[in-house]
């Protein structure tokens, strides 16, 4: 068998370790995560329209589940950092969660329709906690941290983020575009949603198995990247060792990392935006545009800027850097929301404005993960502690809380406006509620992102930080000799 071609170093001089098959296999891991989050985003519509429950009550139940979810993120980060599996810290969790994922995706939609409201609420709360707070978290935290232990190259991390976003977007767009039309074709009732959930559950199960098969953990605790095929057992042992940092100390250090704090807040704002767009589009199509099947048209048109975004994000990030690319796109998204605010009932404005907003979110979807994981090297440079698991889990904690708030906002706003799925005609104020979570709040979120990204200058400092870390390692080796 021929020797593999040397990968060389990236434009910052950091050793590369990723091949095409590695990007592909890693990207598949985003599919089950986006299927789960996408389905959870549609639960308010499913529970109100197909099961017949009150919107305000659903919003509260989903928020409670998200609060549990956020807490388990912090726990999971510490569990992962303390792991000593011979397969690594991240990789084992993909196999462990494959079957639970398969089962729980289906159970989310098997709410007993004729049971009492109290029992239904309990079922909803328990299944949401198990899916989001246990299963999703046990996959998402190791998957996010995998980027830091897979490669030390910021350039490769950016590419990993692009592949992940592309695969995840395929899953997310299927749900956003085709979930309602396909379930309507299957009968439009609860049984139709269960049938589709079974198919999505199997896809998630297979994706996790493939991810487990191809995953590698190549970056040692000294931040050295090596090919997995060239590692010996001593190197592998070193890679699995992590600094002994208590939870309280780790959290304290993270909040001293200003770049991590900026990305924490930025991810929180984006999570609210994703939750609103994922759950609110169906209401906009049905009550503002007059036909819930139009969500398929809106989503189909959105594929154009989506593909364009994935094509351009690499060249844009390569030319302008990750920070400037995401900053420019946040400004573009804000401009689109302003236009929609003045023409809320126009289907043309909805389509075009939505397309621009979709394009604006793609680079952030692709690059935010890499920008968070670059904070791992800053942790090591500033504090001597990498804290890979906690960096990702504590960041995910904030995004889960804000994502829960975003999803619950829809139920709360609709409930406050007097929305009732059984009514043939909704109160006029329901339109205002839909405009709020579809246009006005996203506009405010984009403005907040612009402010935050203007303060994130870690990318400029990254080459200097990496060079300094390498010098420290060389000095340490010289002292040991």
N, C-alpha and C positions, 0 to 999 in steps of 0.2 A: 504494500500500500504506500502510495507516494506521500511525501512529507507535505503538510499543509503550508500554504503560502504565508509568509510572515505578514502580520497585520500592521506593523509599524506604530508610529505615534500620531496623536491628533495635532491640531494646529497650535495647541498650547504645550506640546511636548510630552503629553501623558500617554503611556503605553495603552494601545487598544487591545480589546479582548473579544469583540463581538463579530460574528459572521452572520450572513444572511439568514441561515436556518435558526440562529439564536434569536434574532429579532422577530422572526415569524412565530417561533414557539413561545417566546415571552409575550408577544402581543395577544396570543390566544387567551391568556389568563384574564384579560379584561372583559371577555365576552360574558362569563357567568356573573361577574360583578355588575355589569351594565344591565344584564337581564334582570337581576334581582332588584337593582335600584330603579330600573325603568318600570317594572311591575308594581313596586311599592308606590311609585309616583302616580300610578293609575288607580290606586286602591280607593281614593276618595270618590272617584267617578263610579267604580265598581260597587262599592258599598252603598252609595246613595241611589244609583240608577238600577242596579241589578238585585240588590238585597233589600233596598228600601229603608235604610237607616238615615238618621238625621245628620246633616252635614257638620253642624257645630260639634256634636258628640264625637263624630269620627275624627275631626281635627284634633280634639283633645287626646283621644286614644293614641293617635299616631305620634303626637308630640311626646307623650309619656314613654312610648316605645323608643323613640329617638334619644331620650334622656338616658334610658338604660343603655342604649347603644353607645352613646358617647362615653359613659363610665367604663364600659368593657373595653373600649379602645385603649384606655390608659393601662388597664390590667393586662391586656394582650401584649402591649409593647414590652412590659417587664417580663412576662412569661417567655416571650420570644428571645429577648436578650439573655435570659438565664438558661436557654435550651442547650443541651449537649448531645443532640442526635448526631450520629456519624454521617447522616445525610445533609447536615447543615442546620442553621437556625430557621431559615425561611421555608425551604423546600418541603419538609415533611407535612406541613399544614395543608398543602394542596391535595395530597392524597387522603389525609384524615377527614377533610371536609367534603369529599366528592359525593359520597352516599347521602349524608345529611342534606346537602344542597338539593339533590335529586328529590328527596322526600318533601322537604319544606316548601319548595316552590309550588308544588301541587296543593299542599295543605292550606296555603294562603287563601285559596279560592273555594275551599270546601266548607264555608261558613254554613252551619245549619240554618236554613232559611225560615223554617217554621218554629224554631225554638224561641224562647223568651228573649226580650231585649237584653236583659242582664247576662244571660248565658252567651249571647252573640257578642256582646262587648268583651266578655272575658276571653272568648275564643280569639277574637281579633287581637286583643292585647298580647296574649300568650304567643300566638303564631308570629306576630310582628316582632316580638322580643327575640324569639328563637331564630328567626331568619336574619334580622338586622343586627341584633346585639351579640349573637353568638356566632352564627355561621358566616355571615358577611364579614364581620370583624376578624374572625380567625383566618380568613383568606386575604382580606384587604391590607391588614397591617404587615404581614410577611411579604405580600406582593409589592407593596410600596417600598419597604425596606430593601427588597431584593435589588432594586436599582443601585443602591449604594454599595452592596457587596458583590454585585455582578461585574462592575467596572468602575474605575476611578476617573475615567474620561468624561468630562462634562459634555463633550461633543456626542459621545455614544449614548449618554443618558438622555440627551435631547432627542436622538433618533429612537431610542427605546420608547420615550414618551409619545412620539409621533405614531409608531406602530401600535402602541397600546390604545391610543385615542382612535386610530382608524378602525381597529377591530371592535373596540367598544362602541364606536359610533354606528357601525353596521347593526349591532344588536339593539342599541338605543333607538335608532331610526326605524327599525322594523317595528318596534313597539309603538313608537310615536306615530308612524304612518299607517301601519296595517293592523294594529291590535283591534281597534274598534271595527273597521270594515270586515276583517276576517272573522271575528266573533259574531258579527251580524250575519255573515254568510252561513255560519254554522248554527244559526238559530237565534242569536242575540240574547240568549238567557244565560243563567249561571253555569249550566252544563257546558255551554260553548266555551266559556272562559276556562273551565277546568280542562277541556280537551286541548286547548292551545297551550295551557300551562304545562301539561305533560310533555309536549314536544319541546318546549323551551327548557324544561328540566333535564331532559336527556342530552340536549346540546351542551348545557352547562356542565353536566357530569363528564362528558367526553373531553371537553376543553380543559378541565382540571387535570384529567389523567395525562393529557398530552403535555401540559405545562410541567407537571411533576417529572415527566420523562426527560424533557430537554433542559430543565433548569440547572444552572451551575452557580456556585458561590466562589468567586475567584479572588476577591480583595481581602488581603490579610489585615490583621489589626494594625499593622504598620503602614497600611494604605498602599501596599504593593500589589499590582495586578499581574497575574500569571495565567497562562493557558491551563485549563483544567487537566488536560492530558499530560502536562508536564509536572504536575504537582506530586510530591511524595507525601507520605503520611505525616511527616513532621510539619510540612507547610500547611497541610489540611488542618492539623491540630491547632496551629497558630491562628488560622483563619477563623476558627470557631471560638476562640477566646475573646472575651469582651471585658472591658474595664468593670470593676465592681463598683457600680454607682447606685446608691439608694434612690428610691423613687423621688423622695423630697429633694435630694441634692440634684438629681438629673433635671427635674422640673425647674428648679431655681436657676441652673445653668442655662437652660433653654431660653428662659425669659430674659437672660442677660445677652442672648444672641439677638441683636436687633433685626437681623435679616430673617431669622426664623419667625420672630414676632410679626414682621411685615407679611410674610407668606402665610402665616396662620390666619391673619385678618383677611388677606386677599382670597384665600381659599374659602373662608367663611362666607364672604360676599358672593363668590362664584357658586357656592353650594346653594345659597338661597335662590340665586338666579336660575340654576339648573332645576331646582325643585319646582319653582314657579312655572317654568317653560314646559317641564315634563308633565305636570299635572293640569295646567291651566288651558292648554291648547284646545282640548275637547270642548270645554265650556265656551270658549271664544267662538269656535266653529258653530256650535249648536245654538247659542243664544244671541250672539252678535251677528254672525253671518247667516244663520238660519238653517244649518244642516250639519250634523255632527260628522257625516261622511266626508265633509270638506277637509277634515284633518288629514286625510290621505293626500289630497291635492296640495295642501300647504306643505306637508312633509316631502312630497315628491319634488316640488319646486326647490325645497331646501336642500335636496341632494346636490344640486348644481354648485352652490357656494360651499357645500361641505367638501366635495371632491376638489374644488378649486383651492380651498383652504389647506387640505392635506398635501396637495401638490406644491403649494407655495411656502408652507411653513418652514421647510428645510432651507430653501434658498434665502428666505427672509431672515431666518435666525442666523444663517451663515454670514450674511452680509451686514446685518444690523445688530446681531446679538439677540439673545432671548428676551432681555428686558425691554429693549426698544421696540421689538416686534410686538410683544404683548401690550405695551403701553399704547402704541399706535392703534392697535385693534380695539382696545377699550374705548378710545376716543371715537372710533368709527361706530361702535355699538351705541354709544351715547347719542351720536348724531341721528342714527336711525330711529331711536326711541323718541327723539324730539319731533321728527316728522310724523310718526305714528300718532303722537299725542294730539296733533292738530287735525288728523284725518282718521279717527278711530273706527268709523263704520265703513270705510272704503276697503273693499276686498283687494284692490290693486295695491293700496298702501300696506295692507296687512301682508300680502305676498312679498312685495319688494322689501319692505322694512324688515320683515322676518328673515328674508334671505341675507340681507346685510348683517343683521344681528347674529345669524348663524355663522356666517363667515368670520365675524369678529371673535366668536367664542372658541373657534377651532385652535388657534395658536395657544390660547390660555389652557385649553384642555390638553394640548400636547406638551407644553413646556413647564407648567406649574410644578409637576412632579419632579422634574429635573432641578428646578430652582429650589425646591424644598430640600432635596437630597444633597445639593451643593452646600447646604448648611452643615452637613455632617463633617466635611473637611474644615469648615470654619470652627466648629466645635472643637475639633482636634487641635487646630492651630491656636485657638484662643485659650482653651481650658485643658487640653491634653486628654480629652474624652470624646470619642466619636458618637456614642449613644445612638446607634443606627435605629434600633427599635423604638426608643422613646421619641426620637426626632419625628418619626412618621406617625406614631400612635398619638402623641400629644397634639400634633397638627390635625390628625384625623378626628380627634375628640371635638375640636372646634368646628370642623366642617360638618360632623354628624349633628351637633346641636343646631347649627344654623340651617342645615338641610331639613331638620325636623321642623324648625320654625317656618321655613319657606313652604313646606308642604301643608303645615297646619294653617298658615295664613289664608290659604284658599278656602278651607272649611270655615274658618272664623269670619272672614269677610262675607262669604255667601250667607252664613247663618245670620250675621248682623243685618244683612240686606233683606232678610225675609225669604230667602230662596227655599223652594219646596219642589222636589222633583215631580211630585204628583200634580202640580198645577199646570194647566194647559198654557197659561200666560204668566210669566214671572213678573214681579214688581219691577218698575222702571229702574229703581235704585240698584237692582242686581247688575245692570249694565255698568254702573259706576264701579261696583265691586270688581267686576271682571276687568275693566280698564285698569284698575289699581294694580292687580297682580300680574297683568299682562304687559303694561306699558310704564306706568308711573314708578312703581317700585324698581323694576329693572333699570330705568334711567338713573335713579339715585345710586344703584349699585355700581353701574359703570363709572359714574363720577367718583365714587369712593375708590374704585380700582385705579383710576388715573392718578389720584393723590398718592396712593400707596406705592405704585410702581415707580413713580418719580423719585422715591426715596431709596429704592433698592439698587445699590451700586456694587453688590458683591461680585457680579460678573467681571467687572473691571479689575478687581483685586485677586480673582481666582488664580491666574498664572503665578503671581507673586506668592500667594499662600502655598500653592503646590510646590514651588521651588524651595521655599523656606522649610516645608515639611521634609522634603528630600534631603536638605542640608542637615536637618536635625537627625535624621536616620543615619546618615553617613557619619556624623559626629558620634552618635551613640555606638555604632559598630566599631569605630576606631577606639573608643574608650574601653569596650569589652575585650578588644584584642590586646 
